[in-house]
């Protein structure tokens, strides 16, 4: 991937293997036991729609129920808005070319990457 590809903080209900061929992936990891310190809010689902000029618009899916998502940016956490996050214990891990990271299910993760 490229440096502009960043995944927001989330967890998966399945295990992951992250293999890096070139460049690096930078992870912020939090164990499931930190769940009480991680905020959730509810957001309206949306989809991307491509315009005739090639750009994209984000369009709400109005007839869908809101979904829970983590509003916190672990790179710049707003501790005034989310003070409980101070109690979380994030791990910072860099996976380099030729390395692999096993991530158990339900671990929270935020991922940035740099192209080789």
C-alpha positions as CSV (number, residue, x, y, z in Angstrom):
1,X,0.0,0.0,0.0
2,X,0.9,3.7,0.1
3,X,1.3,6.2,2.9
4,X,-2.2,7.7,2.4
5,X,-3.8,4.3,3.2
6,X,-4.7,4.4,6.9
7,X,-7.2,2.2,8.6
8,X,-9.1,3.7,11.5
9,X,-9.1,1.9,14.9
10,X,-11.3,-1.2,14.8
11,X,-11.3,-4.9,15.7
12,X,-12.0,-8.0,13.7
13,X,-13.9,-11.1,14.8
14,X,-11.3,-13.2,13.0
15,X,-7.6,-13.7,13.2
16,X,-5.3,-11.8,10.8
17,X,-1.8,-12.4,9.3
18,X,-0.1,-9.3,8.0
19,X,2.7,-10.1,5.6
20,X,4.8,-7.2,4.3
21,X,6.6,-7.6,1.0
22,X,8.0,-4.1,0.6
23,X,7.9,-1.0,2.8
24,X,6.5,-1.1,6.3
25,X,3.2,-1.3,8.2
26,X,2.9,0.6,11.5
27,X,0.4,-0.8,14.0
28,X,-1.1,0.6,17.1
29,X,-2.5,-2.5,18.9
30,X,-4.8,-2.7,22.0
31,X,-5.8,-5.9,23.7
32,X,-9.5,-6.8,24.1
33,X,-9.1,-6.1,27.8
34,X,-8.7,-2.4,27.0
35,X,-12.3,-2.3,25.6
36,X,-13.7,-0.3,28.6
37,X,-11.2,2.6,27.7
38,X,-12.0,2.7,23.9
39,X,-15.0,4.9,23.0
40,X,-17.7,3.9,20.5
41,X,-20.2,6.2,18.8
42,X,-22.9,5.4,16.3
43,X,-22.6,6.5,12.6
44,X,-24.9,6.4,9.6
45,X,-23.6,3.9,7.0
46,X,-22.5,5.5,3.7
47,X,-21.2,4.5,0.3
48,X,-18.9,6.2,-2.3
49,X,-20.6,7.3,-5.5
50,X,-18.4,8.3,-8.4
51,X,-19.4,11.6,-10.2
52,X,-19.1,12.2,-13.9
53,X,-15.9,14.2,-13.3
54,X,-14.3,11.1,-11.7
55,X,-14.3,12.4,-8.1
56,X,-16.3,10.6,-5.4
57,X,-19.0,11.8,-3.0
58,X,-19.8,10.1,0.3
59,X,-23.6,9.4,0.4
60,X,-25.4,8.3,3.5
61,X,-27.5,5.1,3.3
62,X,-30.5,6.7,4.8
63,X,-32.6,3.6,5.3
64,X,-30.0,1.7,7.3
65,X,-29.5,1.5,11.1
66,X,-26.5,3.4,12.5
67,X,-23.4,1.3,13.2
68,X,-21.0,1.5,16.1
69,X,-17.5,2.8,15.3
70,X,-14.5,4.1,17.2
71,X,-14.2,7.9,16.8
72,X,-10.8,8.1,18.5
73,X,-7.7,8.8,16.4
74,X,-4.9,6.9,18.4
75,X,-2.2,9.1,16.7
76,X,-3.8,12.2,18.3
77,X,-6.3,11.0,20.9
78,X,-8.5,13.8,22.3
79,X,-8.1,13.0,26.0
80,X,-10.5,15.8,27.0
81,X,-13.3,14.2,25.0
82,X,-12.3,10.6,25.7
83,X,-10.5,10.7,29.1
84,X,-10.8,6.9,29.8
85,X,-8.4,6.3,26.9
86,X,-5.6,7.4,29.2
87,X,-6.0,4.0,30.9
88,X,-5.4,2.1,27.7
89,X,-2.1,0.5,27.0
90,X,-1.4,0.7,23.2
91,X,1.5,-1.2,21.7
92,X,3.3,0.3,18.8
93,X,4.7,-2.3,16.3
94,X,6.4,-1.8,13.0
95,X,6.4,-4.8,10.6
96,X,9.1,-4.5,7.9
97,X,9.6,-6.1,4.5
98,X,10.0,-9.9,5.0
99,X,8.2,-9.9,8.3
100,X,4.8,-11.1,9.4
101,X,2.5,-10.1,12.3
102,X,-0.1,-12.5,13.7
103,X,-3.0,-10.6,15.1
104,X,-5.5,-12.5,17.3
105,X,-9.2,-11.9,16.9
106,X,-10.8,-9.0,18.8
107,X,-7.6,-7.1,19.2
108,X,-8.1,-3.4,18.3
109,X,-5.8,-2.1,15.7
110,X,-4.9,1.0,13.7
111,X,-2.7,0.6,10.7
112,X,-0.5,3.0,8.6
113,X,1.8,1.9,5.9
114,X,4.7,3.2,3.8
115,X,5.6,2.0,0.4
116,X,9.1,0.7,-0.1
